[in-house]
Amino acid sequence: MAATDPHPYFPPAAIIPGFAPNESSLTRLLPLFGCTVAAVVAAAYCLALRSRSRLRPVDRFAAAWFALCESLRLHQGYYIYNRTSVAGLQDPFAQLWKEYALSDSRYLTSDIFTVCVETITVFVWGPLCALTVLAVVRGSPTRHVSQVVVCTAHLYGVALYYATNWTEHRFTGVAYSRPEFRYFWVYYVGFNLPWVIVPLGGHGIRGLAGEAGSAQEELRLPSDGAPSMPSMPSMLASSHLQTEPGFSKACTAQGWRYPRANDTDRAGTAPIPA
């Protein structure tokens, strides 16, 4: 098919070199994709169940969620590698991308913004998703940091993804999605919206706050507000200075008197303030 031949994508004038219609139906493509993703998610959930950290249900869900994110990054990695030829390929992943492109044709025209965002997502957020899964399964407190970073990045990426499309349509009249409910509301809006509404970012922030609270609790001062540390006289008494000839002179200079045989003090041999 020539680059100027009709195709089902919006805008109709978009140039999609080498485009070839899908040879497989969606009912054949979706089960394959769904089973692949489900296997990765199930494996992560099983690891979370067997974790020695006794994870809560929300933590097991977090492991499964970030495993889902990682599996989708692999799918996006396929797109980055084949972005210039995906329109004419017939393997299952290429056909799935051509199906999704009915909601956003920028994926078939090597749009600069789309390629840049997907590249960052694949090579930065993808590995971080995998590390987050491992941190959650191991019960590591670092999972809260990586969780907040990944969720914030996803939220920012989706906001840009929606905003650039809406802005161009609003000011230039160019639409990249077909208007049918299935393509715009299900594919374009529905498939990206979970990365906005899933509250794992908030859960990570609460986790960070909890870690900070625990650390602060450990450093809390006694009820009288005084640091629980030995007094200077006790420190001096326990040091080698008390065996030196000048020790008694040092005590006198500080206004202390060295304990006599008839003196009693909580610090044992500590100098007693005069």
Secondary structure in CASP SS format (residue, H / E / C, confidence):
PFRMAT SS
TARGET T0000
AUTHOR 0000-0000-0000
METHOD secondary structure of the structure
MODEL  1
M C 1.00
A C 1.00
A C 1.00
T C 1.00
D C 1.00
P C 1.00
H C 1.00
P C 1.00
Y C 1.00
F C 1.00
P C 1.00
P C 1.00
A C 1.00
A C 1.00
I C 1.00
I C 1.00
P C 1.00
G C 1.00
F C 1.00
A C 1.00
P C 1.00
N C 1.00
E C 1.00
S C 1.00
S C 1.00
L H 1.00
T H 1.00
R H 1.00
L H 1.00
L H 1.00
P H 1.00
L H 1.00
F H 1.00
G H 1.00
C H 1.00
T H 1.00
V H 1.00
A H 1.00
A H 1.00
V H 1.00
V H 1.00
A H 1.00
A H 1.00
A H 1.00
Y H 1.00
C H 1.00
L H 1.00
A H 1.00
L H 1.00
R C 1.00
S C 1.00
R C 1.00
S C 1.00
R C 1.00
L C 1.00
R C 1.00
P H 1.00
V H 1.00
D H 1.00
R H 1.00
F H 1.00
A H 1.00
A H 1.00
A H 1.00
W H 1.00
F H 1.00
A H 1.00
L H 1.00
C H 1.00
E H 1.00
S H 1.00
L H 1.00
R H 1.00
L H 1.00
H H 1.00
Q H 1.00
G H 1.00
Y H 1.00
Y H 1.00
I H 1.00
Y H 1.00
N C 1.00
R C 1.00
T C 1.00
S C 1.00
V H 1.00
A H 1.00
G H 1.00
L C 1.00
Q C 1.00
D C 1.00
P H 1.00
F H 1.00
A H 1.00
Q H 1.00
L H 1.00
W H 1.00
K H 1.00
E H 1.00
Y H 1.00
A C 1.00
L C 1.00
S C 1.00
D C 1.00
S H 1.00
R H 1.00
Y H 1.00
L C 1.00
T C 1.00
S C 1.00
D C 1.00
I H 1.00
F H 1.00
T H 1.00
V H 1.00
C H 1.00
V H 1.00
E H 1.00
T H 1.00
I H 1.00
T H 1.00
V H 1.00
F H 1.00
V H 1.00
W H 1.00
G H 1.00
P H 1.00
L H 1.00
C H 1.00
A H 1.00
L H 1.00
T H 1.00
V H 1.00
L H 1.00
A H 1.00
V H 1.00
V H 1.00
R H 1.00
G C 1.00
S C 1.00
P C 1.00
T H 1.00
R H 1.00
H H 1.00
V H 1.00
S H 1.00
Q H 1.00
V H 1.00
V H 1.00
V H 1.00
C H 1.00
T H 1.00
A H 1.00
H H 1.00
L H 1.00
Y H 1.00
G H 1.00
V H 1.00
A H 1.00
L H 1.00
Y H 1.00
Y H 1.00
A H 1.00
T H 1.00
N H 1.00
W H 1.00
T H 1.00
E H 1.00
H H 1.00
R H 1.00
F H 1.00
T H 1.00
G C 1.00
V C 1.00
A C 1.00
Y C 1.00
S C 1.00
R C 1.00
P C 1.00
E C 1.00
F H 1.00
R H 1.00
Y H 1.00
F H 1.00
W H 1.00
V H 1.00
Y H 1.00
Y H 1.00
V H 1.00
G H 1.00
F C 1.00
N C 1.00
L C 1.00
P H 1.00
W H 1.00
V H 1.00
I H 1.00
V C 1.00
P C 1.00
L H 1.00
G H 1.00
G H 1.00
H H 1.00
G H 1.00
I H 1.00
R H 1.00
G H 1.00
L H 1.00
A H 1.00
G H 1.00
E H 1.00
A H 1.00
G H 1.00
S H 1.00
A H 1.00
Q H 1.00
E H 1.00
E H 1.00
L C 1.00
R C 1.00
L C 1.00
P C 1.00
S C 1.00
D C 1.00
G C 1.00
A C 1.00
P C 1.00
S C 1.00
M C 1.00
P C 1.00
S C 1.00
M H 1.00
P H 1.00
S H 1.00
M H 1.00
L H 1.00
A H 1.00
S H 1.00
S C 1.00
H H 1.00
L H 1.00
Q H 1.00
T H 1.00
E C 1.00
P C 1.00
G C 1.00
F H 1.00
S H 1.00
K H 1.00
A H 1.00
C H 1.00
T H 1.00
A H 1.00
Q C 1.00
G C 1.00
W E 1.00
R E 1.00
Y C 1.00
P C 1.00
R C 1.00
A C 1.00
N C 1.00
D C 1.00
T C 1.00
D C 1.00
R C 1.00
A C 1.00
G C 1.00
T C 1.00
A C 1.00
P C 1.00
I E 1.00
P E 1.00
A C 1.00
END
